[in-house]
Amino acid sequence: MTEPRIENLLQTQLVGKHVNMSMENNRTGELWRSFMPERKLISNLADENFYSVEVYPDLQYFANFNPAAEFQKWAAVKVIDDSEVPESMESLVIPEGLYAVFAFKGIPANVPQFMQYVFGTWMPASEYELDHRPHFALMGEKYKNNDPESEEEFWIPISPK
């Protein structure tokens, strides 16, 4: 597994859709099927990337992991500002802060094992701890859904220990 790069993300404005779900009741496919046909309604894009965002209720979500515990999942794009949010969508602000950015190549089925490395091996051995801000996957031009050659980045919010 590769080491992450550490980045200070500036406040980021997103527009998209969200659902409440759990790991046990994964509604990611349903969310993206709802978002993708309507994404063209968003006029003030900042870039061409897609953001798959998780907003967890608190840090206890990870300390006492329960696959039935709910969180918010977003399908979104980055915008210049949120002055024009389509009626069927909402705005989400990711606050400025440090992130550990992990490159990932592969299929969605391999993500849980990858995240086990991030939270079980890398995080405890690092000089950082988890911070309470949104987590997200940044899916750019090399992202190909369900393709072993697909590439994306996982952005994990951190702060110094």
Residue pairs with C-beta under 8 A, 6 or more apart in sequence:
1 114
1 117
1 121
1 122
2 102
2 103
3 122
4 100
4 101
4 102
4 122
4 156
5 100
5 101
6 98
6 99
6 100
6 101
6 128
6 158
7 98
7 99
7 101
7 155
8 96
8 97
8 98
8 99
9 94
9 96
9 97
9 98
9 99
9 155
10 96
11 93
11 94
11 95
11 96
12 78
12 93
12 94
13 46
13 78
13 79
13 80
13 81
13 82
13 91
13 92
13 93
14 51
14 53
14 74
14 76
14 77
14 78
14 79
14 91
14 92
14 93
14 94
15 42
15 76
15 77
15 79
15 82
15 85
15 86
15 89
15 90
15 91
15 92
16 35
16 51
16 53
16 74
16 75
16 76
16 77
16 89
16 90
16 92
17 31
17 34
17 35
17 38
17 74
17 75
17 76
17 88
17 89
17 90
18 31
18 53
18 55
18 72
18 73
18 74
18 75
18 90
18 92
19 27
19 30
19 31
19 72
19 73
20 70
20 71
20 72
20 73
21 27
21 28
21 31
21 70
21 71
21 73
22 67
22 68
22 69
22 70
22 71
23 67
23 68
23 69
24 67
24 68
25 68
27 73
28 52
28 73
31 73
31 74
31 75
32 52
32 75
34 75
35 75
35 76
36 75
38 86
38 88
38 89
39 77
41 86
41 88
41 89
42 77
42 79
42 84
42 86
42 89
43 84
44 79
44 80
44 81
44 83
44 84
45 77
45 78
45 79
45 80
46 77
46 78
46 79
46 80
47 77
47 78
48 140
48 141
49 77
49 78
49 138
49 139
49 140
50 75
50 76
50 77
50 138
50 139
50 143
51 74
51 75
51 76
51 77
51 78
51 136
51 137
51 138
51 139
52 73
52 74
52 75
52 76
52 136
52 137
52 139
53 72
53 73
53 74
53 76
53 92
53 94
53 134
53 135
53 136
54 71
54 72
54 73
54 74
54 134
54 135
54 136
55 71
55 72
55 74
55 92
55 134
56 62
56 71
56 132
56 135
57 69
57 70
57 71
58 132
59 130
59 132
61 69
61 71
62 119
62 130
74 92
74 134
74 136
76 92
82 91
85 91
92 134
94 133
94 134
94 136
95 133
97 131
97 133
97 157
97 159
98 128
98 131
98 157
98 158
98 159
98 160
99 155
99 156
99 157
99 158
100 118
100 122
100 123
100 126
100 128
100 155
100 156
100 158
101 153
101 154
101 155
101 156
102 114
102 118
102 153
102 154
102 156
103 151
103 153
104 111
104 114
104 137
104 151
104 152
104 153
104 154
105 148
105 149
105 150
105 151
106 114
106 148
106 150
107 146
107 147
107 148
107 150
108 146
114 154
115 154
118 154
118 156
119 130
123 129
123 130
123 156
123 158
126 158
126 161
127 160
127 161
128 158
128 159
128 160
128 161
129 158
129 159
129 160
129 161
130 156
130 157
130 158
131 157
131 158
131 159
132 157
133 157
134 157
135 154
135 155
135 156
135 157
136 154
136 155
137 152
137 153
137 154
137 155
138 152
138 153
138 155
139 152
140 151
140 152
140 153
142 150
142 151
142 152
143 150
143 151
143 152
144 150
